[in-house]
Amino acid sequence: MTQLAGKIAVITGAASGLGAAMAHVFAEAGMSVAALDIDEAGADATAASAAEEFDVPTTSARVDVGDSASVAAAARHVEATFGGCDLLCANVGVQQFGAIDRLTEHDWEWLVNVNVLGTVRTVREFLPLLRARSGWRRVLLTASSSVLAPSVRLGGYQTTKYAVMGFGDTLREELADEGIGVTVLFPGGMMTRHLESSALARPKELGESSTDPADVDAMMAHTPMGEGDVVTAEHAIRNLVAELVAGEPYVLTHGSYRDQYNRRRDAIERAFDRMEA
């Protein structure tokens, strides 16, 4: 994708998993990469490995998307280092299993502050850097395949990812006249340290994040995983660069949940039919 060579990608949640995989595929496309994460050492390692493997400029910085000042400082760092941003990947998301009636006020506070408001803060602080550039520019927001095919015991996480999708759909309309595109990514299950990194990132004053194996079992029973439903992050984004270059509004990574999505879509279509009858 030669048209991305020399452009600048900024990725939150870049220390591991999906964010680190993004950093490498964008570096392979010739982009400069800013790897941002609350795990500063992990962000540093991602930036260093991308620079070494693909010989592109990289930088890294610690960012806590749950804190406005931290996100603003990260934007200033990227502006001072690279002078702008062409691709902004608001990729941070924390996960908490639990039945809806057992999620605590602190659980909701944490999930909403990081997954929803963290996305809002990231876009707000980096949008001026996107506007300062010209040509191809894009915002990539990480939602979840569970938004399209919800499961049990993930109500808090899924609620916040619905909000990310809604934010992205509105943002796309508001930025269209400026030539800045918005893509919403719906990743499926991946072999990453998402639960571990989520628990480590939870503020101590909100209490420990713990996962009850019974909640995982309930989710798996409700939505059984087939072959190919859990993959590496690298496999999940194998087509991401091409989809972004094509300007696609939505990107699905993998998973066998199309029938679940179709049942939901059909129910909405029938509601339209009843309304219009």
Contacts in CASP RR format, 6 or more apart in sequence:
PFRMAT RR
TARGET T0000
AUTHOR 0000-0000-0000
METHOD contacts of the structure
MODEL  1
MTQLAGKIAVITGAASGLGAAMAHVFAEAGMSVAALDIDEAGADATAASA
AEEFDVPTTSARVDVGDSASVAAAARHVEATFGGCDLLCANVGVQQFGAI
DRLTEHDWEWLVNVNVLGTVRTVREFLPLLRARSGWRRVLLTASSSVLAP
SVRLGGYQTTKYAVMGFGDTLREELADEGIGVTVLFPGGMMTRHLESSAL
ARPKELGESSTDPADVDAMMAHTPMGEGDVVTAEHAIRNLVAELVAGEPY
VLTHGSYRDQYNRRRDAIERAFDRMEA
1 29 0 8 1.000
1 241 0 8 1.000
1 242 0 8 1.000
1 245 0 8 1.000
3 136 0 8 1.000
3 245 0 8 1.000
4 26 0 8 1.000
4 29 0 8 1.000
4 30 0 8 1.000
4 31 0 8 1.000
4 86 0 8 1.000
4 87 0 8 1.000
4 136 0 8 1.000
4 241 0 8 1.000
4 245 0 8 1.000
5 29 0 8 1.000
5 30 0 8 1.000
5 31 0 8 1.000
6 30 0 8 1.000
6 31 0 8 1.000
6 32 0 8 1.000
6 56 0 8 1.000
7 30 0 8 1.000
7 31 0 8 1.000
7 32 0 8 1.000
7 86 0 8 1.000
7 87 0 8 1.000
7 136 0 8 1.000
8 31 0 8 1.000
8 32 0 8 1.000
8 33 0 8 1.000
8 34 0 8 1.000
8 78 0 8 1.000
8 82 0 8 1.000
8 83 0 8 1.000
8 84 0 8 1.000
8 85 0 8 1.000
8 86 0 8 1.000
8 87 0 8 1.000
8 133 0 8 1.000
9 22 0 8 1.000
9 23 0 8 1.000
9 26 0 8 1.000
9 31 0 8 1.000
9 32 0 8 1.000
9 33 0 8 1.000
9 34 0 8 1.000
9 85 0 8 1.000
9 86 0 8 1.000
9 87 0 8 1.000
9 89 0 8 1.000
10 34 0 8 1.000
10 36 0 8 1.000
10 78 0 8 1.000
10 85 0 8 1.000
10 87 0 8 1.000
10 88 0 8 1.000
10 89 0 8 1.000
10 126 0 8 1.000
10 129 0 8 1.000
11 19 0 8 1.000
11 22 0 8 1.000
11 23 0 8 1.000
11 26 0 8 1.000
11 33 0 8 1.000
11 34 0 8 1.000
11 35 0 8 1.000
11 36 0 8 1.000
11 89 0 8 1.000
11 91 0 8 1.000
12 19 0 8 1.000
12 36 0 8 1.000
12 37 0 8 1.000
12 63 0 8 1.000
12 65 0 8 1.000
12 89 0 8 1.000
12 90 0 8 1.000
12 91 0 8 1.000
12 92 0 8 1.000
12 122 0 8 1.000
13 19 0 8 1.000
13 36 0 8 1.000
13 37 0 8 1.000
13 38 0 8 1.000
13 43 0 8 1.000
13 91 0 8 1.000
13 92 0 8 1.000
13 93 0 8 1.000
14 20 0 8 1.000
14 22 0 8 1.000
14 23 0 8 1.000
14 35 0 8 1.000
14 36 0 8 1.000
14 37 0 8 1.000
14 43 0 8 1.000
14 46 0 8 1.000
14 47 0 8 1.000
14 60 0 8 1.000
14 91 0 8 1.000
15 35 0 8 1.000
15 37 0 8 1.000
15 38 0 8 1.000
15 39 0 8 1.000
15 41 0 8 1.000
15 42 0 8 1.000
15 43 0 8 1.000
15 45 0 8 1.000
15 46 0 8 1.000
15 197 0 8 1.000
16 37 0 8 1.000
16 39 0 8 1.000
16 42 0 8 1.000
16 46 0 8 1.000
16 192 0 8 1.000
16 193 0 8 1.000
16 197 0 8 1.000
17 190 0 8 1.000
17 192 0 8 1.000
17 193 0 8 1.000
17 194 0 8 1.000
17 233 0 8 1.000
18 91 0 8 1.000
18 142 0 8 1.000
18 187 0 8 1.000
18 190 0 8 1.000
18 192 0 8 1.000
18 233 0 8 1.000
18 236 0 8 1.000
18 237 0 8 1.000
19 46 0 8 1.000
19 89 0 8 1.000
19 91 0 8 1.000
19 233 0 8 1.000
20 35 0 8 1.000
20 46 0 8 1.000
20 233 0 8 1.000
21 232 0 8 1.000
21 233 0 8 1.000
21 234 0 8 1.000
21 236 0 8 1.000
21 237 0 8 1.000
22 89 0 8 1.000
22 91 0 8 1.000
22 237 0 8 1.000
22 240 0 8 1.000
23 33 0 8 1.000
23 35 0 8 1.000
23 46 0 8 1.000
23 47 0 8 1.000
23 50 0 8 1.000
23 58 0 8 1.000
24 46 0 8 1.000
24 49 0 8 1.000
24 50 0 8 1.000
24 53 0 8 1.000
24 54 0 8 1.000
24 234 0 8 1.000
25 234 0 8 1.000
25 237 0 8 1.000
25 240 0 8 1.000
25 241 0 8 1.000
26 33 0 8 1.000
26 87 0 8 1.000
26 241 0 8 1.000
27 33 0 8 1.000
27 50 0 8 1.000
27 51 0 8 1.000
27 53 0 8 1.000
27 54 0 8 1.000
27 56 0 8 1.000
27 58 0 8 1.000
28 53 0 8 1.000
28 54 0 8 1.000
29 241 0 8 1.000
30 54 0 8 1.000
30 56 0 8 1.000
31 56 0 8 1.000
31 86 0 8 1.000
31 87 0 8 1.000
32 56 0 8 1.000
32 57 0 8 1.000
32 58 0 8 1.000
32 82 0 8 1.000
33 47 0 8 1.000
33 50 0 8 1.000
33 51 0 8 1.000
33 56 0 8 1.000
33 57 0 8 1.000
33 58 0 8 1.000
33 59 0 8 1.000
34 47 0 8 1.000
34 58 0 8 1.000
34 59 0 8 1.000
34 60 0 8 1.000
34 61 0 8 1.000
34 77 0 8 1.000
34 78 0 8 1.000
34 81 0 8 1.000
34 82 0 8 1.000
34 85 0 8 1.000
35 42 0 8 1.000
35 43 0 8 1.000
35 44 0 8 1.000
35 46 0 8 1.000
35 47 0 8 1.000
35 50 0 8 1.000
35 58 0 8 1.000
35 59 0 8 1.000
35 60 0 8 1.000
36 43 0 8 1.000
36 60 0 8 1.000
36 61 0 8 1.000
36 62 0 8 1.000
36 63 0 8 1.000
36 74 0 8 1.000
37 43 0 8 1.000
37 46 0 8 1.000
37 60 0 8 1.000
37 62 0 8 1.000
37 63 0 8 1.000
37 92 0 8 1.000
38 62 0 8 1.000
38 63 0 8 1.000
38 64 0 8 1.000
38 65 0 8 1.000
38 92 0 8 1.000
38 201 0 8 1.000
39 62 0 8 1.000
39 197 0 8 1.000
39 200 0 8 1.000
39 201 0 8 1.000
40 60 0 8 1.000
40 61 0 8 1.000
40 62 0 8 1.000
42 60 0 8 1.000
43 60 0 8 1.000
43 61 0 8 1.000
43 62 0 8 1.000
44 60 0 8 1.000
46 60 0 8 1.000
47 58 0 8 1.000
47 59 0 8 1.000
47 60 0 8 1.000
48 58 0 8 1.000
48 60 0 8 1.000
50 56 0 8 1.000
50 58 0 8 1.000
51 57 0 8 1.000
51 58 0 8 1.000
57 82 0 8 1.000
59 77 0 8 1.000
59 78 0 8 1.000
59 81 0 8 1.000
59 82 0 8 1.000
61 73 0 8 1.000
61 74 0 8 1.000
61 77 0 8 1.000
61 78 0 8 1.000
62 70 0 8 1.000
62 74 0 8 1.000
63 70 0 8 1.000
63 71 0 8 1.000
63 73 0 8 1.000
63 74 0 8 1.000
64 70 0 8 1.000
64 71 0 8 1.000
65 71 0 8 1.000
65 90 0 8 1.000
65 92 0 8 1.000
65 114 0 8 1.000
65 118 0 8 1.000
65 119 0 8 1.000
65 121 0 8 1.000
65 122 0 8 1.000
66 113 0 8 1.000
66 114 0 8 1.000
66 117 0 8 1.000
66 118 0 8 1.000
66 121 0 8 1.000
68 121 0 8 1.000
71 118 0 8 1.000
71 121 0 8 1.000
71 122 0 8 1.000
71 124 0 8 1.000
71 125 0 8 1.000
72 125 0 8 1.000
74 125 0 8 1.000
75 125 0 8 1.000
75 126 0 8 1.000
75 128 0 8 1.000
75 129 0 8 1.000
78 84 0 8 1.000
78 85 0 8 1.000
78 126 0 8 1.000
78 129 0 8 1.000
79 129 0 8 1.000
83 129 0 8 1.000
83 132 0 8 1.000
84 129 0 8 1.000
84 130 0 8 1.000
84 132 0 8 1.000
84 133 0 8 1.000
85 126 0 8 1.000
85 129 0 8 1.000
85 130 0 8 1.000
85 133 0 8 1.000
86 130 0 8 1.000
86 133 0 8 1.000
86 135 0 8 1.000
86 136 0 8 1.000
86 137 0 8 1.000
86 138 0 8 1.000
87 137 0 8 1.000
87 138 0 8 1.000
87 139 0 8 1.000
87 140 0 8 1.000
87 244 0 8 1.000
88 122 0 8 1.000
88 123 0 8 1.000
88 126 0 8 1.000
88 127 0 8 1.000
88 129 0 8 1.000
88 130 0 8 1.000
88 138 0 8 1.000
88 139 0 8 1.000
88 140 0 8 1.000
89 140 0 8 1.000
89 142 0 8 1.000
90 118 0 8 1.000
90 119 0 8 1.000
90 122 0 8 1.000
90 123 0 8 1.000
90 139 0 8 1.000
90 140 0 8 1.000
90 141 0 8 1.000
90 142 0 8 1.000
91 140 0 8 1.000
91 142 0 8 1.000
92 114 0 8 1.000
92 115 0 8 1.000
92 118 0 8 1.000
92 119 0 8 1.000
92 122 0 8 1.000
92 142 0 8 1.000
93 114 0 8 1.000
93 115 0 8 1.000
93 142 0 8 1.000
93 160 0 8 1.000
93 198 0 8 1.000
94 110 0 8 1.000
94 111 0 8 1.000
94 114 0 8 1.000
94 115 0 8 1.000
94 157 0 8 1.000
94 198 0 8 1.000
94 201 0 8 1.000
94 202 0 8 1.000
94 209 0 8 1.000
95 154 0 8 1.000
95 157 0 8 1.000
95 194 0 8 1.000
95 195 0 8 1.000
95 198 0 8 1.000
96 103 0 8 1.000
96 107 0 8 1.000
96 110 0 8 1.000
96 111 0 8 1.000
96 156 0 8 1.000
96 157 0 8 1.000
96 198 0 8 1.000
96 209 0 8 1.000
97 153 0 8 1.000
97 154 0 8 1.000
97 157 0 8 1.000
97 211 0 8 1.000
97 212 0 8 1.000
97 215 0 8 1.000
97 216 0 8 1.000
97 219 0 8 1.000
98 153 0 8 1.000
98 154 0 8 1.000
98 155 0 8 1.000
98 156 0 8 1.000
98 212 0 8 1.000
98 215 0 8 1.000
99 152 0 8 1.000
99 153 0 8 1.000
99 215 0 8 1.000
100 155 0 8 1.000
100 156 0 8 1.000
103 155 0 8 1.000
103 156 0 8 1.000
106 206 0 8 1.000
106 207 0 8 1.000
107 156 0 8 1.000
107 206 0 8 1.000
107 209 0 8 1.000
108 156 0 8 1.000
109 206 0 8 1.000
110 202 0 8 1.000
110 203 0 8 1.000
110 206 0 8 1.000
110 209 0 8 1.000
111 156 0 8 1.000
111 157 0 8 1.000
111 159 0 8 1.000
111 160 0 8 1.000
112 160 0 8 1.000
112 163 0 8 1.000
114 201 0 8 1.000
115 157 0 8 1.000
115 160 0 8 1.000
115 161 0 8 1.000
115 163 0 8 1.000
115 164 0 8 1.000
116 160 0 8 1.000
116 163 0 8 1.000
116 164 0 8 1.000
116 167 0 8 1.000
119 141 0 8 1.000
119 164 0 8 1.000
119 167 0 8 1.000
120 167 0 8 1.000
123 139 0 8 1.000
123 167 0 8 1.000
123 171 0 8 1.000
130 137 0 8 1.000
130 139 0 8 1.000
130 180 0 8 1.000
131 178 0 8 1.000
131 180 0 8 1.000
135 179 0 8 1.000
136 245 0 8 1.000
137 179 0 8 1.000
137 180 0 8 1.000
137 181 0 8 1.000
138 180 0 8 1.000
138 181 0 8 1.000
138 182 0 8 1.000
138 183 0 8 1.000
138 244 0 8 1.000
138 247 0 8 1.000
139 168 0 8 1.000
139 171 0 8 1.000
139 175 0 8 1.000
139 180 0 8 1.000
139 181 0 8 1.000
139 182 0 8 1.000
139 183 0 8 1.000
140 182 0 8 1.000
140 183 0 8 1.000
140 185 0 8 1.000
140 244 0 8 1.000
141 164 0 8 1.000
141 165 0 8 1.000
141 167 0 8 1.000
141 168 0 8 1.000
141 171 0 8 1.000
141 182 0 8 1.000
141 183 0 8 1.000
141 184 0 8 1.000
141 185 0 8 1.000
142 164 0 8 1.000
142 185 0 8 1.000
142 187 0 8 1.000
143 161 0 8 1.000
143 162 0 8 1.000
143 164 0 8 1.000
143 165 0 8 1.000
143 184 0 8 1.000
143 185 0 8 1.000
143 186 0 8 1.000
144 157 0 8 1.000
144 158 0 8 1.000
144 161 0 8 1.000
144 186 0 8 1.000
144 187 0 8 1.000
144 188 0 8 1.000
145 186 0 8 1.000
145 187 0 8 1.000
145 188 0 8 1.000
145 189 0 8 1.000
145 252 0 8 1.000
145 253 0 8 1.000
145 255 0 8 1.000
145 257 0 8 1.000
146 154 0 8 1.000
146 157 0 8 1.000
146 158 0 8 1.000
146 161 0 8 1.000
146 188 0 8 1.000
147 158 0 8 1.000
147 161 0 8 1.000
147 162 0 8 1.000
147 165 0 8 1.000
147 186 0 8 1.000
148 186 0 8 1.000
148 252 0 8 1.000
148 257 0 8 1.000
148 260 0 8 1.000
148 261 0 8 1.000
148 264 0 8 1.000
149 223 0 8 1.000
149 257 0 8 1.000
149 260 0 8 1.000
149 261 0 8 1.000
149 264 0 8 1.000
150 158 0 8 1.000
151 158 0 8 1.000
151 219 0 8 1.000
151 222 0 8 1.000
151 223 0 8 1.000
152 218 0 8 1.000
152 219 0 8 1.000
152 222 0 8 1.000
152 223 0 8 1.000
153 215 0 8 1.000
153 216 0 8 1.000
153 218 0 8 1.000
153 219 0 8 1.000
153 222 0 8 1.000
154 219 0 8 1.000
164 184 0 8 1.000
165 184 0 8 1.000
168 182 0 8 1.000
168 184 0 8 1.000
169 182 0 8 1.000
169 184 0 8 1.000
171 182 0 8 1.000
172 181 0 8 1.000
172 182 0 8 1.000
172 249 0 8 1.000
175 181 0 8 1.000
175 182 0 8 1.000
181 247 0 8 1.000
182 249 0 8 1.000
183 243 0 8 1.000
183 244 0 8 1.000
183 247 0 8 1.000
183 248 0 8 1.000
183 249 0 8 1.000
183 250 0 8 1.000
183 251 0 8 1.000
184 249 0 8 1.000
184 250 0 8 1.000
184 251 0 8 1.000
185 240 0 8 1.000
185 251 0 8 1.000
185 253 0 8 1.000
186 250 0 8 1.000
186 251 0 8 1.000
186 252 0 8 1.000
186 253 0 8 1.000
187 236 0 8 1.000
187 237 0 8 1.000
187 253 0 8 1.000
187 254 0 8 1.000
188 229 0 8 1.000
188 236 0 8 1.000
188 253 0 8 1.000
188 254 0 8 1.000
188 255 0 8 1.000
189 225 0 8 1.000
189 229 0 8 1.000
189 230 0 8 1.000
189 231 0 8 1.000
189 236 0 8 1.000
189 254 0 8 1.000
189 255 0 8 1.000
190 230 0 8 1.000
190 231 0 8 1.000
190 232 0 8 1.000
190 233 0 8 1.000
190 236 0 8 1.000
191 230 0 8 1.000
191 231 0 8 1.000
191 232 0 8 1.000
191 233 0 8 1.000
192 233 0 8 1.000
195 211 0 8 1.000
198 209 0 8 1.000
199 208 0 8 1.000
199 209 0 8 1.000
199 210 0 8 1.000
199 211 0 8 1.000
202 208 0 8 1.000
202 209 0 8 1.000
223 257 0 8 1.000
223 260 0 8 1.000
226 256 0 8 1.000
228 254 0 8 1.000
228 255 0 8 1.000
228 256 0 8 1.000
229 254 0 8 1.000
229 255 0 8 1.000
229 256 0 8 1.000
231 253 0 8 1.000
231 254 0 8 1.000
235 254 0 8 1.000
236 253 0 8 1.000
236 254 0 8 1.000
237 253 0 8 1.000
239 251 0 8 1.000
240 251 0 8 1.000
240 253 0 8 1.000
243 251 0 8 1.000
244 251 0 8 1.000
END
